[in-house]
Amino acid sequence: MEVAGLAFGAIGLAGQLLMASQAGYDILSNAGNVGSDVDKFAWRLQLEKVHLDRWANETKLGDPEYRQMHVDNLGEETLNHIVGRFSVHVFLW
């Protein structure tokens, strides 16, 4: 019985070592591609920034004067509107 247990233990250990070595190989092979992946990500991020800047210019949100006149007060106006809506209704709870 002890020999059979030892054999099963050795097989289990060999399986664990195999899985660990495969995972290590995957990590090392993926690490080799990090440079190109970072370059692709940086390029896509820059492209999204260009799209965002273009959208901001089209909606005039990129203009500091427009933003100061309209957007900066938007939070206060929204809260005042919410408070006004709730003050009209009486809750009977």
C-alpha positions, 0 to 999 in steps of 0.5 A: 500500500505504501508503494502505491501511495508513493507512486500516486504522490510522485505522479501528482508531483510530476503533474504539478511540476508540468503545469507550473513549467507550462505556466512559467513558459507562458509568462516568459513568452508573453513577456517577450511581447510586452514592448509591442503590446505597450506600443499598441496600447499607447497608440490606441490611447493617443488616438482616443485622446485625439477623438476626445479633443475633437469632440470637445472642440465640436461641443465647445467644451474645449473652450474655457470661456464656454465651459465657465459660463455653462458647464461649471454651473451645471452641477449647482443648477442640477441640484437646485432643480432636484431640490425644487422638484422634491420640495413640491411633493410631500411624502407621507411615510 
